[in-house]
Amino acid sequence: MADIESMVRYDVELVDPSGTEPTGEGDLSFAVFSLAHAACGDDVLELRIGECLLLGWCMSCAVMEVFGAYEKW
């Protein structure tokens, strides 16, 4: 039997989808990369570069991608 009294409880508020913008293709590219390489397990590295960039590297498949918004200098 689960000890309900000691479980952590979270207050969750529903989001009104009418006030949000649709997700663009760039927003889903990291999710696609993660799901495509989920079977590779520990051979996938995710490295944050600064505040806006994320590097995804699958060593099994020899694939590397950079995700996020950045400006050319």
C-alpha positions as a Python dict, from the first residue, in 0.01 Angstrom:
ca = {
    (1, 'M'): (0, 0, 0),
    (2, 'A'): (135, 342, -96),
    (3, 'D'): (205, 596, 178),
    (4, 'I'): (-7, 882, 45),
    (5, 'E'): (81, 1120, 329),
    (6, 'S'): (452, 1126, 244),
    (7, 'M'): (409, 1169, -131),
    (8, 'V'): (503, 1502, -287),
    (9, 'R'): (207, 1690, -427),
    (10, 'Y'): (220, 1939, -712),
    (11, 'D'): (-27, 2213, -795),
    (12, 'V'): (-84, 2196, -1168),
    (13, 'E'): (-266, 2462, -1366),
    (14, 'L'): (-408, 2385, -1709),
    (15, 'V'): (-278, 2599, -1995),
    (16, 'D'): (-526, 2772, -2222),
    (17, 'P'): (-412, 2671, -2574),
    (18, 'S'): (-599, 2961, -2737),
    (19, 'G'): (-345, 3210, -2597),
    (20, 'T'): (-36, 3025, -2715),
    (21, 'E'): (138, 3032, -3051),
    (22, 'P'): (166, 2712, -3253),
    (23, 'T'): (492, 2522, -3216),
    (24, 'G'): (723, 2577, -3509),
    (25, 'E'): (930, 2310, -3679),
    (26, 'G'): (1248, 2435, -3510),
    (27, 'D'): (1092, 2380, -3168),
    (28, 'L'): (1033, 2012, -3245),
    (29, 'S'): (1370, 1933, -3402),
    (30, 'F'): (1532, 1844, -3069),
    (31, 'A'): (1241, 1615, -2981),
    (32, 'V'): (1276, 1442, -3318),
    (33, 'F'): (1652, 1397, -3262),
    (34, 'S'): (1597, 1259, -2911),
    (35, 'L'): (1333, 1011, -3020),
    (36, 'A'): (1530, 902, -3327),
    (37, 'H'): (1832, 819, -3109),
    (38, 'A'): (1649, 690, -2800),
    (39, 'A'): (1766, 334, -2868),
    (40, 'C'): (2130, 452, -2869),
    (41, 'G'): (2107, 503, -2491),
    (42, 'D'): (2425, 623, -2322),
    (43, 'D'): (2591, 697, -2657),
    (44, 'V'): (2387, 1019, -2688),
    (45, 'L'): (2534, 1335, -2534),
    (46, 'E'): (2346, 1659, -2480),
    (47, 'L'): (2559, 1965, -2409),
    (48, 'R'): (2432, 2315, -2335),
    (49, 'I'): (2626, 2588, -2513),
    (50, 'G'): (2546, 2923, -2358),
    (51, 'E'): (2186, 3009, -2276),
    (52, 'C'): (2025, 2948, -2614),
    (53, 'L'): (2207, 2657, -2779),
    (54, 'L'): (2205, 2282, -2722),
    (55, 'L'): (2436, 2033, -2893),
    (56, 'G'): (2308, 1681, -2950),
    (57, 'W'): (2568, 1417, -3041),
    (58, 'C'): (2496, 1050, -3105),
    (59, 'M'): (2827, 866, -3102),
    (60, 'S'): (2668, 539, -3223),
    (61, 'C'): (2528, 696, -3538),
    (62, 'A'): (2802, 960, -3580),
    (63, 'V'): (2539, 1238, -3592),
    (64, 'M'): (2578, 1583, -3438),
    (65, 'E'): (2317, 1860, -3442),
    (66, 'V'): (2291, 2205, -3282),
    (67, 'F'): (1950, 2322, -3158),
    (68, 'G'): (1827, 2662, -3048),
    (69, 'A'): (1817, 3022, -3158),
    (70, 'Y'): (2140, 3202, -3230),
    (71, 'E'): (2247, 3512, -3416),
    (72, 'K'): (2539, 3533, -3655),
    (73, 'W'): (2808, 3770, -3531),
}
